[in-house]
């Protein structure tokens, strides 16, 4: 009787030919499936060598690490960096002549910013509707989230995103975090559109950032931690929106509410097989609420 071998010397007869390279003789067999393998097919294992097929099967059975509330865990907050990059790119493409908060904006900026229903006056002195969300330009609800009026506006929002974004993304996973960010931003746009001035331009990632603030607060509550720090941050920034002129506090409030609702659906969903379904239903309900606000305002402006 002969034992399985993991190596041999030049005096031994070849065990067989490699199962992947029939023209190559070999003395070695895979310790897992016992198929003969040549040096090019050998993969070092804890004991002996394995073939490429067995190594691939082993990797497939390894469970990917899960985020705390579902989804795959990732160390690098890719979504956060992507959003920051997009905001920077949009700023470079749409920046006006001045760089301060509330500075001049380009024609492209005005075409992408949130505007319920813009009016222009013709040469005959007739005031007519030009364009806006109420005229079917619903993309403005989304594109406005990546625009900023000046470098200080951009810097403040990106710093706030940097503070809370990575922590939330690691806890929720990339897909859930991206959903949270988008619905928070759309919630801010929807409330600004629904209750704001008809012809006023609005823009900024502030609605989405406030949604992340709210989500961070919900996450701290869920984990039983002290949330006084984020509470103070939310209160101070909300107060600034009411006191300082030309700040869209409606967008802040809408993002805050949407972010809190989405976060609650994500972190309080029961564990187990039903978690993803419950989370999806919660997200859909928030999305429907956003759609309802937008539809109601559009009907009002077009009445």
Short mmCIF file of the C-alpha atoms (twelve columns), coordinates in Angstrom:
data_MODEL
# 
_entry.id   MODEL 
# 
loop_
_atom_site.group_PDB 
_atom_site.id 
_atom_site.type_symbol 
_atom_site.label_atom_id 
_atom_site.label_alt_id 
_atom_site.label_comp_id 
_atom_site.label_asym_id 
_atom_site.label_seq_id 
_atom_site.Cartn_x 
_atom_site.Cartn_y 
_atom_site.Cartn_z 
_atom_site.pdbx_PDB_model_num 
ATOM 1   C CA . UNK A 1   0.000   0.000  0.000   1 
ATOM 2   C CA . UNK A 2   1.304   3.464  -0.841  1 
ATOM 3   C CA . UNK A 3   0.650   6.707  0.991   1 
ATOM 4   C CA . UNK A 4   -0.410  10.001 -0.621  1 
ATOM 5   C CA . UNK A 5   2.606   12.146 -1.287  1 
ATOM 6   C CA . UNK A 6   3.112   15.867 -1.424  1 
ATOM 7   C CA . UNK A 7   6.464   15.718 -3.063  1 
ATOM 8   C CA . UNK A 8   9.002   13.341 -4.412  1 
ATOM 9   C CA . UNK A 9   12.546  13.018 -5.617  1 
ATOM 10  C CA . UNK A 10  13.898  12.546 -9.090  1 
ATOM 11  C CA . UNK A 11  14.214  8.758  -8.636  1 
ATOM 12  C CA . UNK A 12  10.455  8.241  -8.149  1 
ATOM 13  C CA . UNK A 13  8.187   7.464  -11.046 1 
ATOM 14  C CA . UNK A 14  5.694   10.194 -11.882 1 
ATOM 15  C CA . UNK A 15  2.413   9.814  -10.006 1 
ATOM 16  C CA . UNK A 16  0.450   10.862 -13.092 1 
ATOM 17  C CA . UNK A 17  -0.075  13.834 -15.360 1 
ATOM 18  C CA . UNK A 18  -1.514  17.186 -14.270 1 
ATOM 19  C CA . UNK A 19  -5.288  17.275 -14.598 1 
ATOM 20  C CA . UNK A 20  -5.054  20.747 -16.119 1 
ATOM 21  C CA . UNK A 21  -1.935  20.191 -18.189 1 
ATOM 22  C CA . UNK A 22  -1.983  16.644 -19.592 1 
ATOM 23  C CA . UNK A 23  1.450   17.089 -21.164 1 
ATOM 24  C CA . UNK A 24  3.121   17.553 -17.772 1 
ATOM 25  C CA . UNK A 25  4.055   14.677 -15.469 1 
ATOM 26  C CA . UNK A 26  3.863   15.257 -11.735 1 
ATOM 27  C CA . UNK A 27  4.558   13.599 -8.409  1 
ATOM 28  C CA . UNK A 28  2.141   15.749 -6.431  1 
ATOM 29  C CA . UNK A 29  -1.591  15.458 -5.758  1 
ATOM 30  C CA . UNK A 30  -4.043  18.022 -4.369  1 
ATOM 31  C CA . UNK A 31  -4.485  17.332 -0.672  1 
ATOM 32  C CA . UNK A 32  -8.204  18.078 -0.985  1 
ATOM 33  C CA . UNK A 33  -9.400  16.288 -4.147  1 
ATOM 34  C CA . UNK A 34  -6.290  14.149 -4.775  1 
ATOM 35  C CA . UNK A 35  -6.040  15.127 -8.430  1 
ATOM 36  C CA . UNK A 36  -2.482  15.319 -9.762  1 
ATOM 37  C CA . UNK A 37  -1.155  18.851 -10.170 1 
ATOM 38  C CA . UNK A 38  1.972   20.294 -11.750 1 
ATOM 39  C CA . UNK A 39  4.123   23.049 -10.212 1 
ATOM 40  C CA . UNK A 40  2.171   25.783 -12.055 1 
ATOM 41  C CA . UNK A 41  -1.094  24.540 -10.530 1 
ATOM 42  C CA . UNK A 42  0.156   24.093 -6.968  1 
ATOM 43  C CA . UNK A 43  -1.377  26.417 -4.393  1 
ATOM 44  C CA . UNK A 44  0.210   26.291 -0.954  1 
ATOM 45  C CA . UNK A 45  -2.196  25.150 1.777   1 
ATOM 46  C CA . UNK A 46  -1.860  24.610 5.512   1 
ATOM 47  C CA . UNK A 47  -0.885  21.024 4.678   1 
ATOM 48  C CA . UNK A 48  0.647   20.266 1.289   1 
ATOM 49  C CA . UNK A 49  -0.738  21.842 -1.882  1 
ATOM 50  C CA . UNK A 50  -4.203  22.337 -3.377  1 
ATOM 51  C CA . UNK A 51  -5.319  22.704 -6.972  1 
ATOM 52  C CA . UNK A 52  -6.787  25.973 -8.329  1 
ATOM 53  C CA . UNK A 53  -10.318 24.501 -8.426  1 
ATOM 54  C CA . UNK A 54  -10.293 23.539 -4.762  1 
ATOM 55  C CA . UNK A 55  -8.842  26.905 -3.769  1 
ATOM 56  C CA . UNK A 56  -11.653 28.689 -5.673  1 
ATOM 57  C CA . UNK A 57  -14.293 26.476 -4.035  1 
ATOM 58  C CA . UNK A 58  -12.842 27.239 -0.631  1 
ATOM 59  C CA . UNK A 59  -12.954 30.980 -1.213  1 
ATOM 60  C CA . UNK A 60  -16.592 30.727 -2.334  1 
ATOM 61  C CA . UNK A 61  -17.594 29.149 0.980   1 
ATOM 62  C CA . UNK A 62  -15.986 31.885 3.089   1 
ATOM 63  C CA . UNK A 63  -18.656 34.180 4.467   1 
ATOM 64  C CA . UNK A 64  -18.120 37.849 3.767   1 
ATOM 65  C CA . UNK A 65  -18.096 40.066 6.876   1 
ATOM 66  C CA . UNK A 66  -21.437 41.761 7.473   1 
ATOM 67  C CA . UNK A 67  -22.078 45.348 8.447   1 
ATOM 68  C CA . UNK A 68  -23.848 45.847 11.758  1 
ATOM 69  C CA . UNK A 69  -27.254 46.391 10.159  1 
ATOM 70  C CA . UNK A 70  -27.000 44.305 7.001   1 
ATOM 71  C CA . UNK A 71  -24.977 44.448 3.834   1 
ATOM 72  C CA . UNK A 72  -21.314 43.704 3.346   1 
ATOM 73  C CA . UNK A 73  -18.825 45.412 5.628   1 
ATOM 74  C CA . UNK A 74  -16.127 47.518 3.984   1 
ATOM 75  C CA . UNK A 75  -13.318 49.318 5.734   1 
ATOM 76  C CA . UNK A 76  -13.008 52.044 3.098   1 
ATOM 77  C CA . UNK A 77  -16.015 54.442 2.958   1 
ATOM 78  C CA . UNK A 78  -16.125 54.494 -0.827  1 
ATOM 79  C CA . UNK A 79  -19.584 56.087 -1.083  1 
ATOM 80  C CA . UNK A 80  -18.563 58.973 1.177   1 
ATOM 81  C CA . UNK A 81  -15.455 59.696 -0.884  1 
ATOM 82  C CA . UNK A 82  -17.456 59.409 -4.111  1 
ATOM 83  C CA . UNK A 83  -20.064 61.924 -2.947  1 
ATOM 84  C CA . UNK A 84  -17.350 64.348 -1.872  1 
ATOM 85  C CA . UNK A 85  -15.664 63.955 -5.238  1 
ATOM 86  C CA . UNK A 86  -18.913 64.572 -7.124  1 
ATOM 87  C CA . UNK A 87  -19.642 67.707 -5.096  1 
ATOM 88  C CA . UNK A 88  -16.152 68.992 -5.859  1 
ATOM 89  C CA . UNK A 89  -16.547 68.204 -9.557  1 
ATOM 90  C CA . UNK A 90  -19.945 69.912 -9.772  1 
ATOM 91  C CA . UNK A 91  -18.483 72.961 -8.041  1 
ATOM 92  C CA . UNK A 92  -15.675 73.216 -10.582 1 
ATOM 93  C CA . UNK A 93  -18.161 72.865 -13.450 1 
ATOM 94  C CA . UNK A 94  -20.735 75.346 -12.144 1 
ATOM 95  C CA . UNK A 95  -18.799 77.879 -10.049 1 
ATOM 96  C CA . UNK A 96  -19.589 81.486 -10.796 1 
ATOM 97  C CA . UNK A 97  -17.345 84.530 -10.832 1 
ATOM 98  C CA . UNK A 98  -16.946 84.709 -7.036  1 
ATOM 99  C CA . UNK A 99  -15.970 82.026 -4.555  1 
ATOM 100 C CA . UNK A 100 -17.657 83.233 -1.376  1 
ATOM 101 C CA . UNK A 101 -20.894 81.920 0.090   1 
ATOM 102 C CA . UNK A 102 -23.796 83.206 -1.955  1 
ATOM 103 C CA . UNK A 103 -21.534 84.330 -4.770  1 
ATOM 104 C CA . UNK A 104 -22.303 84.509 -8.447  1 
ATOM 105 C CA . UNK A 105 -23.394 81.351 -10.248 1 
ATOM 106 C CA . UNK A 106 -23.097 80.193 -13.820 1 
ATOM 107 C CA . UNK A 107 -25.844 79.489 -16.321 1 
ATOM 108 C CA . UNK A 108 -25.268 75.755 -15.837 1 
ATOM 109 C CA . UNK A 109 -25.725 76.193 -12.089 1 
ATOM 110 C CA . UNK A 110 -29.094 77.856 -12.660 1 
ATOM 111 C CA . UNK A 111 -30.182 74.995 -14.911 1 
ATOM 112 C CA . UNK A 112 -29.316 72.376 -12.277 1 
ATOM 113 C CA . UNK A 113 -30.293 74.117 -9.026  1 
ATOM 114 C CA . UNK A 114 -33.607 73.543 -7.276  1 
ATOM 115 C CA . UNK A 115 -36.173 75.973 -8.669  1 
ATOM 116 C CA . UNK A 116 -39.916 75.382 -8.203  1 
ATOM 117 C CA . UNK A 117 -41.054 77.556 -11.110 1 
ATOM 118 C CA . UNK A 118 -38.846 80.251 -12.603 1 
ATOM 119 C CA . UNK A 119 -40.413 83.264 -14.313 1 
ATOM 120 C CA . UNK A 120 -38.938 85.679 -16.815 1 
ATOM 121 C CA . UNK A 121 -40.182 88.960 -18.218 1 
ATOM 122 C CA . UNK A 122 -40.255 89.227 -22.002 1 
ATOM 123 C CA . UNK A 123 -39.394 92.328 -24.028 1 
ATOM 124 C CA . UNK A 124 -43.117 93.095 -24.138 1 
ATOM 125 C CA . UNK A 125 -43.227 93.220 -20.347 1 
ATOM 126 C CA . UNK A 126 -45.126 89.949 -20.044 1 
ATOM 127 C CA . UNK A 127 -44.080 87.700 -17.138 1 
ATOM 128 C CA . UNK A 128 -44.068 84.077 -18.256 1 
ATOM 129 C CA . UNK A 129 -42.949 80.763 -16.808 1 
ATOM 130 C CA . UNK A 130 -39.459 79.802 -17.977 1 
ATOM 131 C CA . UNK A 131 -38.639 76.465 -16.355 1 
ATOM 132 C CA . UNK A 132 -38.463 74.668 -13.031 1 
ATOM 133 C CA . UNK A 133 -39.470 71.487 -11.228 1 
ATOM 134 C CA . UNK A 134 -43.168 72.270 -11.746 1 
ATOM 135 C CA . UNK A 135 -42.513 72.297 -15.491 1 
ATOM 136 C CA . UNK A 136 -41.257 68.713 -15.388 1 
ATOM 137 C CA . UNK A 137 -37.590 69.336 -14.560 1 
ATOM 138 C CA . UNK A 138 -37.607 66.864 -11.681 1 
ATOM 139 C CA . UNK A 139 -33.907 66.200 -12.115 1 
ATOM 140 C CA . UNK A 140 -33.327 69.463 -10.241 1 
ATOM 141 C CA . UNK A 141 -34.393 67.715 -7.023  1 
ATOM 142 C CA . UNK A 142 -31.343 65.471 -7.392  1 
ATOM 143 C CA . UNK A 143 -28.736 67.673 -9.044  1 
ATOM 144 C CA . UNK A 144 -29.263 70.446 -6.492  1 
ATOM 145 C CA . UNK A 145 -27.804 68.091 -3.860  1 
ATOM 146 C CA . UNK A 146 -24.364 68.331 -5.496  1 
ATOM 147 C CA . UNK A 147 -24.275 72.105 -6.094  1 
ATOM 148 C CA . UNK A 148 -22.904 74.808 -3.795  1 
ATOM 149 C CA . UNK A 149 -23.027 78.589 -3.928  1 
ATOM 150 C CA . UNK A 150 -19.411 79.109 -2.971  1 
ATOM 151 C CA . UNK A 151 -16.262 77.547 -1.615  1 
ATOM 152 C CA . UNK A 152 -17.227 78.123 2.029   1 
ATOM 153 C CA . UNK A 153 -20.616 76.530 1.457   1 
ATOM 154 C CA . UNK A 154 -18.908 73.527 -0.132  1 
ATOM 155 C CA . UNK A 155 -16.209 73.254 2.537   1 
ATOM 156 C CA . UNK A 156 -18.679 73.296 5.429   1 
ATOM 157 C CA . UNK A 157 -20.864 70.565 3.961   1 
ATOM 158 C CA . UNK A 158 -17.924 68.368 2.968   1 
ATOM 159 C CA . UNK A 159 -16.399 68.672 6.427   1 
ATOM 160 C CA . UNK A 160 -19.708 67.654 8.008   1 
ATOM 161 C CA . UNK A 161 -19.956 64.725 5.592   1 
ATOM 162 C CA . UNK A 162 -16.399 63.702 6.484   1 
ATOM 163 C CA . UNK A 163 -17.258 63.694 10.192  1 
ATOM 164 C CA . UNK A 164 -20.258 61.349 10.099  1 
ATOM 165 C CA . UNK A 165 -20.243 59.692 6.680   1 
ATOM 166 C CA . UNK A 166 -17.533 57.030 7.196   1 
ATOM 167 C CA . UNK A 167 -18.986 55.851 10.520  1 
ATOM 168 C CA . UNK A 168 -22.476 55.485 9.080   1 
ATOM 169 C CA . UNK A 169 -21.222 53.796 5.921   1 
ATOM 170 C CA . UNK A 170 -19.304 51.167 7.888   1 
ATOM 171 C CA . UNK A 171 -22.305 50.485 10.123  1 
ATOM 172 C CA . UNK A 172 -24.905 50.316 7.353   1 
ATOM 173 C CA . UNK A 173 -22.935 49.032 4.372   1 
ATOM 174 C CA . UNK A 174 -22.461 50.886 1.113   1 
ATOM 175 C CA . UNK A 175 -25.863 50.277 -0.483  1 
ATOM 176 C CA . UNK A 176 -27.867 51.226 2.596   1 
ATOM 177 C CA . UNK A 177 -25.690 54.271 3.244   1 
ATOM 178 C CA . UNK A 178 -26.064 55.453 -0.357  1 
ATOM 179 C CA . UNK A 179 -29.841 55.006 -0.054  1 
ATOM 180 C CA . UNK A 180 -29.840 56.987 3.192   1 
ATOM 181 C CA . UNK A 181 -27.851 59.820 1.634   1 
ATOM 182 C CA . UNK A 182 -29.967 60.074 -1.513  1 
ATOM 183 C CA . UNK A 183 -33.324 59.946 0.279   1 
ATOM 184 C CA . UNK A 184 -32.135 62.488 2.843   1 
ATOM 185 C CA . UNK A 185 -31.110 64.847 0.064   1 
ATOM 186 C CA . UNK A 186 -34.318 64.261 -1.866  1 
ATOM 187 C CA . UNK A 187 -36.340 64.775 1.314   1 
ATOM 188 C CA . UNK A 188 -34.667 68.153 1.780   1 
ATOM 189 C CA . UNK A 189 -35.287 69.076 -1.849  1 
ATOM 190 C CA . UNK A 190 -38.911 67.957 -1.626  1 
ATOM 191 C CA . UNK A 191 -39.747 70.070 1.436   1 
ATOM 192 C CA . UNK A 192 -37.892 73.071 0.028   1 
ATOM 193 C CA . UNK A 193 -39.846 72.669 -3.202  1 
ATOM 194 C CA . UNK A 194 -43.115 71.992 -1.415  1 
ATOM 195 C CA . UNK A 195 -43.105 74.965 0.957   1 
ATOM 196 C CA . UNK A 196 -40.437 77.290 -0.388  1 
ATOM 197 C CA . UNK A 197 -40.636 80.438 -2.483  1 
ATOM 198 C CA . UNK A 198 -41.855 79.719 -5.996  1 
ATOM 199 C CA . UNK A 199 -38.995 81.288 -7.943  1 
ATOM 200 C CA . UNK A 200 -36.061 81.006 -5.507  1 
ATOM 201 C CA . UNK A 201 -32.980 78.963 -6.388  1 
ATOM 202 C CA . UNK A 202 -31.795 76.486 -3.757  1 
ATOM 203 C CA . UNK A 203 -28.789 74.174 -3.744  1 
ATOM 204 C CA . UNK A 204 -26.392 72.336 -1.482  1 
ATOM 205 C CA . UNK A 205 -25.698 69.023 0.185   1 
ATOM 206 C CA . UNK A 206 -27.031 70.408 3.450   1 
ATOM 207 C CA . UNK A 207 -30.301 68.468 3.303   1 
ATOM 208 C CA . UNK A 208 -28.440 65.191 2.855   1 
ATOM 209 C CA . UNK A 209 -25.942 66.127 5.572   1 
ATOM 210 C CA . UNK A 210 -28.741 66.904 8.018   1 
ATOM 211 C CA . UNK A 211 -30.183 63.507 7.147   1 
ATOM 212 C CA . UNK A 212 -26.865 61.939 8.105   1 
ATOM 213 C CA . UNK A 213 -26.869 63.903 11.359  1 
ATOM 214 C CA . UNK A 214 -30.303 62.484 12.137  1 
ATOM 215 C CA . UNK A 215 -29.193 58.985 11.151  1 
ATOM 216 C CA . UNK A 216 -26.152 59.246 13.414  1 
ATOM 217 C CA . UNK A 217 -28.443 60.263 16.282  1 
ATOM 218 C CA . UNK A 218 -30.729 57.275 15.610  1 
ATOM 219 C CA . UNK A 219 -27.704 54.972 15.433  1 
ATOM 220 C CA . UNK A 220 -26.389 56.216 18.784  1 
ATOM 221 C CA . UNK A 221 -29.814 55.687 20.350  1 
ATOM 222 C CA . UNK A 222 -29.995 52.171 18.929  1 
ATOM 223 C CA . UNK A 223 -26.603 51.320 20.384  1 
ATOM 224 C CA . UNK A 224 -27.468 52.852 23.738  1 
ATOM 225 C CA . UNK A 225 -24.759 55.497 23.574  1 
ATOM 226 C CA . UNK A 226 -24.710 59.131 24.644  1 
ATOM 227 C CA . UNK A 227 -26.108 61.208 21.765  1 
ATOM 228 C CA . UNK A 228 -25.778 64.624 23.410  1 
ATOM 229 C CA . UNK A 229 -22.965 65.689 21.087  1 
ATOM 230 C CA . UNK A 230 -24.847 65.062 17.849  1 
ATOM 231 C CA . UNK A 231 -28.010 66.494 19.415  1 
ATOM 232 C CA . UNK A 232 -26.237 69.776 20.132  1 
ATOM 233 C CA . UNK A 233 -24.797 69.826 16.613  1 
ATOM 234 C CA . UNK A 234 -28.252 69.380 15.073  1 
ATOM 235 C CA . UNK A 235 -29.861 72.065 17.246  1 
ATOM 236 C CA . UNK A 236 -27.109 74.619 16.601  1 
ATOM 237 C CA . UNK A 237 -27.150 74.110 12.844  1 
ATOM 238 C CA . UNK A 238 -30.941 74.217 12.673  1 
ATOM 239 C CA . UNK A 239 -30.891 77.490 14.635  1 
ATOM 240 C CA . UNK A 240 -28.338 78.962 12.232  1 
ATOM 241 C CA . UNK A 241 -30.710 78.198 9.364   1 
ATOM 242 C CA . UNK A 242 -33.462 80.247 10.992  1 
ATOM 243 C CA . UNK A 243 -31.233 83.169 11.994  1 
ATOM 244 C CA . UNK A 244 -28.862 83.646 9.058   1 
ATOM 245 C CA . UNK A 245 -30.534 84.917 5.864   1 
ATOM 246 C CA . UNK A 246 -30.351 83.094 2.528   1 
ATOM 247 C CA . UNK A 247 -30.130 79.667 4.167   1 
ATOM 248 C CA . UNK A 248 -32.722 77.124 3.061   1 
ATOM 249 C CA . UNK A 249 -33.907 75.881 6.463   1 
ATOM 250 C CA . UNK A 250 -36.723 73.966 4.801   1 
ATOM 251 C CA . UNK A 251 -34.137 71.834 3.009   1 
ATOM 252 C CA . UNK A 252 -32.381 71.204 6.330   1 
ATOM 253 C CA . UNK A 253 -35.608 70.197 8.038   1 
ATOM 254 C CA . UNK A 254 -36.727 67.962 5.190   1 
ATOM 255 C CA . UNK A 255 -33.391 66.172 5.111   1 
ATOM 256 C CA . UNK A 256 -33.437 65.762 8.881   1 
ATOM 257 C CA . UNK A 257 -36.881 64.132 8.880   1 
ATOM 258 C CA . UNK A 258 -36.169 61.890 5.884   1 
ATOM 259 C CA . UNK A 259 -32.818 60.804 7.313   1 
ATOM 260 C CA . UNK A 260 -34.343 59.950 10.681  1 
ATOM 261 C CA . UNK A 261 -37.108 57.879 9.090   1 
ATOM 262 C CA . UNK A 262 -34.761 55.965 6.790   1 
ATOM 263 C CA . UNK A 263 -32.267 55.349 9.593   1 
ATOM 264 C CA . UNK A 264 -35.009 54.082 11.908  1 
ATOM 265 C CA . UNK A 265 -36.136 51.620 9.236   1 
ATOM 266 C CA . UNK A 266 -32.563 50.401 8.758   1 
ATOM 267 C CA . UNK A 267 -31.341 50.051 12.335  1 
ATOM 268 C CA . UNK A 268 -34.558 48.952 14.071  1 
ATOM 269 C CA . UNK A 269 -35.511 46.297 11.524  1 
ATOM 270 C CA . UNK A 270 -35.591 42.855 13.197  1 
ATOM 271 C CA . UNK A 271 -32.586 40.630 12.682  1 
ATOM 272 C CA . UNK A 272 -32.873 37.481 10.618  1 
ATOM 273 C CA . UNK A 273 -34.142 36.664 7.160   1 
ATOM 274 C CA . UNK A 274 -36.844 39.367 7.266   1 
ATOM 275 C CA . UNK A 275 -34.445 42.240 7.985   1 
ATOM 276 C CA . UNK A 276 -33.768 43.180 4.368   1 
ATOM 277 C CA . UNK A 277 -37.494 43.069 3.512   1 
ATOM 278 C CA . UNK A 278 -38.470 45.287 6.457   1 
ATOM 279 C CA . UNK A 279 -35.668 47.728 5.607   1 
ATOM 280 C CA . UNK A 280 -36.745 47.866 1.972   1 
ATOM 281 C CA . UNK A 281 -40.371 48.522 2.929   1 
ATOM 282 C CA . UNK A 282 -39.326 51.355 5.228   1 
ATOM 283 C CA . UNK A 283 -37.201 52.930 2.499   1 
ATOM 284 C CA . UNK A 284 -40.050 52.627 -0.034  1 
ATOM 285 C CA . UNK A 285 -42.475 54.341 2.353   1 
ATOM 286 C CA . UNK A 286 -40.112 57.289 2.808   1 
ATOM 287 C CA . UNK A 287 -39.630 57.495 -0.961  1 
ATOM 288 C CA . UNK A 288 -43.403 57.535 -1.469  1 
ATOM 289 C CA . UNK A 289 -43.699 60.358 1.064   1 
ATOM 290 C CA . UNK A 290 -41.149 62.373 -0.901  1 
ATOM 291 C CA . UNK A 291 -43.021 61.701 -4.143  1 
ATOM 292 C CA . UNK A 292 -46.315 62.754 -2.539  1 
ATOM 293 C CA . UNK A 293 -44.892 66.124 -1.406  1 
ATOM 294 C CA . UNK A 294 -43.452 66.794 -4.857  1 
ATOM 295 C CA . UNK A 295 -46.668 65.780 -6.618  1 
ATOM 296 C CA . UNK A 296 -48.825 67.974 -4.371  1 
ATOM 297 C CA . UNK A 297 -46.656 71.043 -4.930  1 
ATOM 298 C CA . UNK A 298 -46.512 70.467 -8.682  1 
ATOM 299 C CA . UNK A 299 -50.286 70.229 -8.852  1 
ATOM 300 C CA . UNK A 300 -50.590 73.454 -6.852  1 
ATOM 301 C CA . UNK A 301 -48.193 75.420 -9.049  1 
ATOM 302 C CA . UNK A 302 -49.801 74.185 -12.262 1 
ATOM 303 C CA . UNK A 303 -53.368 74.743 -11.119 1 
# 
